[in-house]
């Protein structure tokens, strides 16, 4: 089984980014147009956060905020967990599982260069990751 790197997954990806001042409604339209579930929020060229569909639902809709006037910077996930492009994709899956999130910004020296998501897991890493979880669970049960 070949091990895919993050770099191989984001190769050719057009990174969708926005400044923190963009209203949530505009960010949501960008995400819909590009058929993605997350957008990186930047301060200049540096990663400031990530805005996801869950942020829109839980921090905007559920809290009754106005998406036309609420800037993404107020409702984004600040300082998100990130990953380096040369790491194996399986590491991104581990991060997503441990943190209960579905998107991980890919950075190079603090500068966002892509996003990987759980949707990218439709490959050999998912099979290996599930096998590892099953073995860990079985081992805990045997040792309990």
Backbone as a printed PyTorch tensor [residue, N CA C, xyz], in Angstrom:
tensor([[[  0.8470,  -1.1780,   0.0000],
         [  0.0000,   0.0000,   0.0000],
         [  0.8860,   1.2330,   0.0000]],

        [[  0.6230,   2.1610,  -0.9300],
         [  1.3940,   3.3870,  -0.9450],
         [  0.8360,   4.3500,   0.0960]],

        [[  1.7160,   5.1460,   0.6470],
         [  1.3090,   6.1080,   1.6540],
         [  1.2340,   7.4710,   0.9910]],

        [[  0.0350,   8.0270,   0.9460],
         [ -0.1410,   9.3410,   0.3330],
         [  0.3080,  10.4190,   1.3040]],

        [[  0.9650,  11.4110,   0.7830],
         [  1.3100,  12.5640,   1.6080],
         [  0.2030,  13.6080,   1.4500]],

        [[  0.1650,  14.5100,   2.4080],
         [ -0.7750,  15.6190,   2.3270],
         [ -0.5300,  16.3970,   1.0340]],

        [[  0.7380,  16.6050,   0.7040],
         [  1.0900,  17.3630,  -0.5040],
         [  0.4480,  16.7520,  -1.7520]],

        [[  0.4480,  15.4110,  -1.8460],
         [ -0.1390,  14.7740,  -3.0220],
         [ -1.6510,  14.9820,  -3.0860]],

        [[ -2.2820,  15.1580,  -1.9440],
         [ -3.7340,  15.3640,  -1.9130],
         [ -4.0950,  16.7990,  -2.2890]],

        [[ -3.3120,  17.7650,  -1.8140],
         [ -3.6530,  19.1630,  -2.0940],
         [ -3.0830,  19.6620,  -3.4190]],

        [[ -2.3050,  18.8150,  -4.0800],
         [ -1.7210,  19.1710,  -5.3710],
         [ -2.8230,  19.6170,  -6.3270]],

        [[ -2.6830,  20.7970,  -6.8770],
         [ -3.6800,  21.3090,  -7.8130],
         [ -4.9000,  21.9120,  -7.1400]],

        [[ -4.9450,  21.9000,  -5.8210],
         [ -6.0800,  22.4660,  -5.0940],
         [ -5.9920,  23.9880,  -5.1290]],

        [[ -7.0880,  24.6410,  -5.4180],
         [ -7.1580,  26.0920,  -5.3160],
         [ -7.6120,  26.4090,  -3.9010]],

        [[ -6.7200,  26.9940,  -3.1220],
         [ -7.0370,  27.3030,  -1.7340],
         [ -8.0350,  28.4470,  -1.6660]],

        [[ -9.1150,  28.2130,  -0.9690],
         [-10.1320,  29.2260,  -0.7640],
         [ -9.8290,  29.9180,   0.5570]],

        [[ -9.6120,  31.2350,   0.5050],
         [ -9.2810,  31.9690,   1.7220],
         [-10.0330,  33.2880,   1.7570]],

        [[-10.0960,  33.8640,   2.9530],
         [-10.7890,  35.1230,   3.1410],
         [-10.1740,  35.8980,   4.2900]],

        [[-10.2870,  37.2220,   4.2570],
         [ -9.9000,  37.9810,   5.4450],
         [-10.9870,  37.8280,   6.5120]],

        [[-10.6320,  38.0990,   7.7480],
         [-11.5650,  37.9380,   8.8730],
         [-12.7670,  38.8710,   8.7790]],

        [[-12.6660,  39.9220,   7.9940],
         [-13.7380,  40.9130,   7.9060],
         [-14.9010,  40.5020,   6.9990]],

        [[-14.7380,  39.4530,   6.1910],
         [-15.8010,  39.0390,   5.2670],
         [-17.0330,  38.5900,   6.0410]],

        [[-18.2330,  39.0910,   5.6750],
         [-19.4500,  38.6260,   6.3520],
         [-19.6790,  37.1260,   6.1190]],

        [[-20.2410,  36.4850,   7.1090],
         [-20.5220,  35.0470,   7.0590],
         [-21.3310,  34.6810,   5.8230]],

        [[-22.3280,  35.4720,   5.4680],
         [-23.1700,  35.1610,   4.3020],
         [-22.3200,  35.0820,   3.0330]],

        [[-21.3700,  35.9890,   2.8890],
         [-20.5010,  35.9680,   1.7020],
         [-19.5760,  34.7510,   1.7270]],

        [[-19.0680,  34.4290,   2.9010],
         [-18.2060,  33.2450,   3.0270],
         [-18.9970,  31.9900,   2.6770]],

        [[-20.2240,  31.9100,   3.1520],
         [-21.0650,  30.7380,   2.8690],
         [-21.3380,  30.6170,   1.3620]],

        [[-21.5590,  31.7350,   0.7050],
         [-21.7850,  31.6930,  -0.7470],
         [-20.5220,  31.2230,  -1.4820]],

        [[-19.3640,  31.6940,  -1.0320],
         [-18.1030,  31.2240,  -1.6280],
         [-17.9500,  29.7130,  -1.4530]],

        [[-18.2410,  29.2410,  -0.2580],
         [-18.1200,  27.8090,   0.0320],
         [-19.0910,  27.0070,  -0.8290]],

        [[-20.3150,  27.4990,  -0.9880],
         [-21.2970,  26.8100,  -1.8290],
         [-20.8300,  26.7800,  -3.2840]],

        [[-20.3720,  27.9220,  -3.7880],
         [-19.9110,  28.0110,  -5.1740],
         [-18.7800,  27.0270,  -5.4560]],

        [[-17.8630,  26.9070,  -4.4960],
         [-16.7050,  26.0380,  -4.6720],
         [-16.9300,  24.6200,  -4.1500]],

        [[-18.1300,  24.3760,  -3.6070],
         [-18.5130,  23.0530,  -3.1000],
         [-17.5300,  22.5260,  -2.0610]],

        [[-17.2320,  23.3900,  -1.0650],
         [-16.3440,  23.0100,   0.0310],
         [-17.0350,  23.2750,   1.3620]],

        [[-16.5680,  22.6080,   2.4010],
         [-17.1530,  22.7540,   3.7230],
         [-16.3560,  23.6460,   4.6490]],

        [[-15.2650,  24.2360,   4.1400],
         [-14.4380,  25.0830,   4.9910],
         [-13.6500,  26.0660,   4.1370]],

        [[-13.2900,  27.1700,   4.7760],
         [-12.4890,  28.2050,   4.1330],
         [-11.4710,  28.6980,   5.1580]],

        [[-10.2300,  28.9040,   4.7280],
         [ -9.2330,  29.4070,   5.6770],
         [ -9.3850,  30.9160,   5.7980]],

        [[ -9.1620,  31.3960,   7.0150],
         [ -9.2220,  32.8240,   7.2980],
         [ -7.7850,  33.2890,   7.4800]],

        [[ -7.4320,  34.3250,   6.7470],
         [ -6.0460,  34.7820,   6.7550],
         [ -5.9330,  36.2160,   7.2650]],

        [[ -4.7640,  36.4690,   7.8220],
         [ -4.3610,  37.8140,   8.2060],
         [ -3.1070,  38.0840,   7.3840]],

        [[ -3.2770,  38.7960,   6.2850],
         [ -2.1830,  38.9210,   5.3260],
         [ -1.9740,  37.5690,   4.6720]],

        [[ -0.7800,  37.0110,   4.8290],
         [ -0.5010,  35.6720,   4.3010],
         [ -0.5000,  34.6120,   5.3860]],

        [[ -0.7540,  34.9990,   6.6310],
         [ -0.6990,  34.0710,   7.7730],
         [ -2.0820,  33.5050,   8.0710]],

        [[ -2.1230,  32.2680,   8.5200],
         [ -3.3640,  31.6210,   8.9140],
         [ -3.8660,  32.2240,  10.2250]],

        [[ -5.0940,  32.7130,  10.2230],
         [ -5.7210,  33.2540,  11.4340],
         [ -6.7260,  32.2600,  12.0050]],

        [[ -7.3420,  31.4710,  11.1200],
         [ -8.3500,  30.5250,  11.5710],
         [ -8.9420,  29.7610,  10.4090]],

        [[-10.0010,  29.0340,  10.7220],
         [-10.7410,  28.3000,   9.7010],
         [-12.2270,  28.5060,   9.9870]],

        [[-12.9900,  28.7070,   8.9430],
         [-14.4330,  28.8660,   9.0690],
         [-15.0740,  27.6900,   8.3650]],

        [[-15.8840,  26.9320,   9.0970],
         [-16.4930,  25.7200,   8.5530],
         [-18.0130,  25.8230,   8.5670]],

        [[-18.6360,  24.8880,   7.8870],
         [-20.0940,  24.8330,   7.8910],
         [-20.6300,  24.6280,   9.3110]],

        [[-19.8990,  23.9310,  10.1450],
         [-20.3090,  23.7520,  11.5470],
         [-20.2350,  25.0710,  12.3130]],

        [[-19.2100,  25.8900,  12.0210],
         [-19.1390,  27.2130,  12.6410],
         [-20.3680,  28.0340,  12.2560]],

        [[-20.7480,  27.9780,  10.9860],
         [-21.9260,  28.7260,  10.5240],
         [-23.1820,  28.2600,  11.2510]],

        [[-23.3240,  26.9700,  11.4100],
         [-24.5160,  26.4300,  12.0500],
         [-24.5360,  26.7090,  13.5540]],

        [[-23.4540,  26.3630,  14.2400],
         [-23.4400,  26.4570,  15.7020],
         [-23.1940,  27.8630,  16.2280]],

        [[-22.3440,  28.6360,  15.5600],
         [-21.9560,  29.9470,  16.0960],
         [-22.7170,  31.1110,  15.4680]],

        [[-23.4130,  30.8490,  14.3780],
         [-24.1800,  31.9180,  13.7420],
         [-25.6720,  31.6100,  13.8520]],

        [[-26.1200,  30.5630,  13.1750],
         [-27.5430,  30.2340,  13.1560],
         [-28.0670,  29.9350,  14.5620]],

        [[-27.4180,  29.0230,  15.2720],
         [-27.9080,  28.6210,  16.5990],
         [-27.8750,  29.7590,  17.6120]],

        [[-26.9840,  30.7320,  17.4090],
         [-26.8950,  31.8630,  18.3290],
         [-27.6880,  33.0800,  17.8520]],

        [[-28.3750,  32.9340,  16.7250],
         [-29.2250,  34.0120,  16.2250],
         [-28.4740,  35.2260,  15.7040]],

        [[-27.2390,  35.0400,  15.2690],
         [-26.4640,  36.1560,  14.7040],
         [-26.8990,  36.4190,  13.2690]],

        [[-26.7040,  37.6280,  12.8260],
         [-27.0420,  38.0030,  11.4570],
         [-25.8740,  37.6590,  10.5310]],

        [[-26.0350,  36.7060,   9.6170],
         [-24.9390,  36.3140,   8.7340],
         [-24.5390,  37.4200,   7.7520]],

        [[-25.4200,  38.3940,   7.5320],
         [-25.0980,  39.5000,   6.6250],
         [-24.1100,  40.4830,   7.2470]],

        [[-24.1000,  40.5550,   8.5890],
         [-23.2470,  41.5440,   9.2560],
         [-22.1730,  40.9370,  10.1510]],

        [[-22.2870,  39.6510,  10.4600],
         [-21.2950,  39.0070,  11.3250],
         [-20.0620,  38.6460,  10.5120]],

        [[-18.8960,  39.1880,  10.8700],
         [-17.6750,  38.8210,  10.1440],
         [-17.2000,  37.4170,  10.5410]],

        [[-16.6160,  36.6970,   9.5880],
         [-16.1490,  35.3400,   9.8810],
         [-15.1300,  35.3300,  11.0160]],

        [[-14.3880,  36.4100,  11.1860],
         [-13.3940,  36.4850,  12.2510],
         [-13.9820,  36.3540,  13.6430]],

        [[-15.2660,  36.6990,  13.8030],
         [-15.9200,  36.5840,  15.1080],
         [-16.4000,  35.1660,  15.4070]],

        [[-16.5590,  34.3520,  14.3790],
         [-17.1610,  33.0280,  14.5730],
         [-16.3050,  31.8810,  14.0380]],

        [[-15.1250,  32.1940,  13.5520],
         [-14.2270,  31.1650,  13.0240],
         [-13.6210,  30.3730,  14.1810]],

        [[-12.9970,  29.2700,  13.8490],
         [-12.1760,  28.5360,  14.8010],
         [-10.7800,  29.1310,  14.6940]],

        [[-10.3930,  29.8770,  15.7240],
         [ -9.0810,  30.5200,  15.7320],
         [ -8.0010,  29.5060,  16.0940]],

        [[ -6.8110,  29.7340,  15.5970],
         [ -5.6630,  28.8740,  15.8980],
         [ -5.9810,  27.3880,  15.7350]],

        [[ -6.4750,  26.9920,  14.5690],
         [ -6.8410,  25.5780,  14.3820],
         [ -5.6140,  24.6750,  14.3470]],

        [[ -5.8520,  23.4170,  14.6050],
         [ -4.8170,  22.4050,  14.4250],
         [ -4.4490,  22.3960,  12.9470]],

        [[ -3.1600,  22.3530,  12.6650],
         [ -2.6940,  22.3650,  11.2710],
         [ -1.7750,  21.1710,  11.0290]],

        [[ -1.4180,  20.9880,   9.7740],
         [ -0.5150,  19.9010,   9.4110],
         [  0.4140,  20.3740,   8.2970]],

        [[  1.6050,  19.8150,   8.2840],
         [  2.6090,  20.1120,   7.2650],
         [  2.3300,  19.2610,   6.0270]],

        [[  2.5900,  19.8060,   4.8700],
         [  2.2950,  19.1220,   3.6060],
         [  3.0610,  17.8280,   3.4010]],

        [[  4.1980,  17.6610,   4.0640],
         [  4.9870,  16.4540,   3.8490],
         [  4.6430,  15.3130,   4.8040]],

        [[  3.6630,  15.5050,   5.6620],
         [  3.2090,  14.4420,   6.5740],
         [  2.3230,  13.4620,   5.8130]],

        [[  2.2560,  12.2270,   6.2870],
         [  1.3400,  11.2650,   5.6540],
         [ -0.1130,  11.6320,   5.9560]],

        [[ -0.9970,  11.3440,   5.0220],
         [ -2.4030,  11.6680,   5.2150],
         [ -2.9820,  10.9620,   6.4320]],

        [[ -2.4680,   9.7940,   6.7570],
         [ -2.9550,   9.0740,   7.9390],
         [ -2.8180,   9.9300,   9.1950]],

        [[ -1.7870,  10.7740,   9.2650],
         [ -1.6110,  11.6670,  10.4170],
         [ -2.7520,  12.6830,  10.4890]],

        [[ -3.1950,  13.1740,   9.3520],
         [ -4.3340,  14.0970,   9.3290],
         [ -5.5950,  13.4040,   9.8360]],

        [[ -5.7830,  12.1400,   9.4550],
         [ -6.9360,  11.3850,   9.9520],
         [ -6.8780,  11.2330,  11.4670]],

        [[ -5.6990,  10.9780,  11.9910],
         [ -5.5380,  10.8660,  13.4480],
         [ -5.9080,  12.1760,  14.1290]],

        [[ -5.4620,  13.2960,  13.5770],
         [ -5.7790,  14.6110,  14.1460],
         [ -7.2810,  14.8740,  14.1190]],

        [[ -7.9120,  14.5680,  12.9920],
         [ -9.3580,  14.7800,  12.8600],
         [-10.1280,  13.9270,  13.8560]],

        [[ -9.7120,  12.6780,  14.0020],
         [-10.3900,  11.7780,  14.9330],
         [-10.2160,  12.2550,  16.3750]],

        [[ -8.9910,  12.5770,  16.7520],
         [ -8.7120,  12.9970,  18.1280],
         [ -9.4010,  14.3190,  18.4650]],

        [[ -9.4920,  15.2240,  17.5040],
         [-10.0770,  16.5400,  17.7680],
         [-11.5380,  16.6660,  17.4040]],

        [[-12.1340,  15.6190,  16.8580],
         [-13.5420,  15.6230,  16.4340],
         [-13.8520,  16.7520,  15.4520]],

        [[-13.0010,  16.9190,  14.4600],
         [-13.2730,  17.8810,  13.4030],
         [-12.9980,  17.2190,  12.0600]],

        [[-13.4210,  17.8810,  10.9660],
         [-13.3540,  17.2630,   9.6470],
         [-12.4270,  17.9520,   8.6560]],

        [[-11.8410,  19.0820,   9.0470],
         [-10.9650,  19.8310,   8.1380],
         [ -9.6830,  20.2190,   8.8550]],

        [[ -8.5590,  20.0900,   8.1580],
         [ -7.2640,  20.4810,   8.7180],
         [ -6.5440,  21.3700,   7.7020]],

        [[ -6.2630,  22.6150,   8.0990],
         [ -5.4800,  23.4630,   7.2030],
         [ -4.0560,  22.9250,   7.0590]],

        [[ -3.5390,  23.0070,   5.8520],
         [ -2.1720,  22.5970,   5.5600],
         [ -1.3430,  23.8710,   5.4820]],

        [[ -0.2520,  23.9010,   6.2360],
         [  0.5570,  25.1190,   6.2840],
         [  2.0160,  24.8490,   5.9260]],

        [[  2.6370,  25.9080,   5.4580],
         [  4.0680,  25.9140,   5.1930],
         [  4.6100,  27.1810,   5.8520]],

        [[  5.3220,  27.0190,   6.9640],
         [  5.8410,  28.1590,   7.7360],
         [  4.7410,  29.1460,   8.1260]],

        [[  3.5990,  28.6140,   8.5900],
         [  2.5050,  29.4600,   9.0440],
         [  1.6250,  30.0100,   7.9460]],

        [[  1.9860,  29.7250,   6.7150],
         [  1.2150,  30.2090,   5.5640],
         [  0.3380,  29.0750,   5.0370]],

        [[ -0.9750,  29.2790,   4.9680],
         [ -1.8520,  28.2030,   4.4800],
         [ -1.6300,  27.9240,   3.0000]],

        [[ -1.5480,  26.6360,   2.6860],
         [ -1.3530,  26.2400,   1.2850],
         [ -2.4220,  25.2460,   0.8180]],

        [[ -3.3110,  24.8370,   1.7220],
         [ -4.3670,  23.9030,   1.3520],
         [ -5.1840,  23.5020,   2.5590]],

        [[ -6.1610,  22.6520,   2.3070],
         [ -6.9930,  22.0610,   3.3630],
         [ -7.2040,  20.5970,   2.9940]],

        [[ -7.0790,  19.7220,   3.9860],
         [ -7.4940,  18.3400,   3.7790],
         [ -8.7350,  18.1080,   4.6350]],

        [[ -9.5670,  17.2120,   4.1880],
         [-10.8060,  16.9320,   4.9150],
         [-11.0400,  15.4360,   5.0030]],

        [[-11.9940,  15.0890,   5.8300],
         [-12.3300,  13.6730,   5.9710],
         [-12.8010,  13.1020,   4.6400]],

        [[-13.3110,  13.9370,   3.7690],
         [-13.7460,  13.4870,   2.4390],
         [-12.5690,  12.9420,   1.6280]],

        [[-11.3690,  13.4390,   1.9150],
         [-10.1790,  12.9630,   1.2130],
         [ -9.7890,  11.5430,   1.6310]],

        [[-10.4670,  11.0070,   2.6350],
         [-10.0920,   9.7090,   3.1920],
         [-10.6070,   8.5260,   2.3940]],

        [[-11.1940,   8.7650,   1.2710],
         [-11.6940,   7.6530,   0.4780],
         [-10.5370,   6.9750,  -0.2420]],

        [[ -9.6290,   6.4270,   0.5440],
         [ -8.4510,   5.7690,   0.0030],
         [ -7.9390,   4.7520,   0.9930]],

        [[ -6.7380,   4.2470,   0.7890],
         [ -6.2000,   3.1790,   1.6310],
         [ -5.9940,   3.5920,   3.0850]],

        [[ -5.8210,   4.8840,   3.3430],
         [ -5.6200,   5.3180,   4.7260],
         [ -6.8360,   5.0300,   5.5960]],

        [[ -8.0320,   5.1520,   5.0220],
         [ -9.2440,   4.9090,   5.8050],
         [ -9.2890,   3.4540,   6.2700]],

        [[ -8.9930,   2.5480,   5.3710],
         [ -8.9910,   1.1280,   5.7290],
         [ -7.9740,   0.8570,   6.8410]],

        [[ -6.7670,   1.3880,   6.7010],
         [ -5.7340,   1.1760,   7.7080],
         [ -6.1130,   1.8310,   9.0340]],

        [[ -6.6670,   3.0300,   8.9800],
         [ -7.0640,   3.7460,  10.1910],
         [ -8.1650,   2.9800,  10.9290]],

        [[ -9.1650,   2.4960,  10.2090],
         [-10.2550,   1.7370,  10.8390],
         [ -9.7190,   0.4440,  11.4440]],

        [[ -8.8190,  -0.2150,  10.7520],
         [ -8.2180,  -1.4320,  11.2780],
         [ -7.4860,  -1.1390,  12.5890]],

        [[ -6.7240,  -0.0520,  12.6190],
         [ -5.9960,   0.3400,  13.8340],
         [ -6.9540,   0.5970,  14.9850]],

        [[ -8.0590,   1.3040,  14.7230],
         [ -9.0460,   1.5790,  15.7820],
         [ -9.6670,   0.2890,  16.3140]],

        [[ -9.9570,  -0.6300,  15.4150],
         [-10.5560,  -1.9000,  15.8320],
         [ -9.5650,  -2.6910,  16.6930]],

        [[ -8.3180,  -2.7420,  16.2880],
         [ -7.2990,  -3.4640,  17.0620],
         [ -7.1190,  -2.8170,  18.4360]],

        [[ -7.0540,  -1.4820,  18.4920],
         [ -6.9090,  -0.7840,  19.7730],
         [ -8.0910,  -1.0870,  20.6920]],

        [[ -9.2970,  -1.0550,  20.1450],
         [-10.4900,  -1.3230,  20.9440],
         [-10.4830,  -2.7650,  21.4540]],

        [[-10.1220,  -3.6840,  20.5790],
         [-10.0750,  -5.0890,  20.9690],
         [ -9.0240,  -5.3020,  22.0620]],

        [[ -7.8730,  -4.6690,  21.9200],
         [ -6.8020,  -4.7960,  22.9150],
         [ -7.2710,  -4.2560,  24.2690]],

        [[ -7.9580,  -3.1320,  24.2830],
         [ -8.4900,  -2.5810,  25.5450],
         [ -9.4490,  -3.5510,  26.1910]],

        [[-10.2990,  -4.1700,  25.3890],
         [-11.2820,  -5.1170,  25.9280],
         [-10.6080,  -6.3490,  26.4960]],

        [[ -9.5910,  -6.8250,  25.8380],
         [ -8.8680,  -8.0250,  26.3060],
         [ -8.1420,  -7.7220,  27.6050]],

        [[ -7.5570,  -6.5400,  27.6980],
         [ -6.7870,  -6.1860,  28.8740],
         [ -7.6290,  -5.6880,  30.0540]],

        [[ -8.8980,  -5.4200,  29.8000],
         [ -9.7820,  -4.8810,  30.8500],
         [-10.1650,  -5.9310,  31.8800]]])
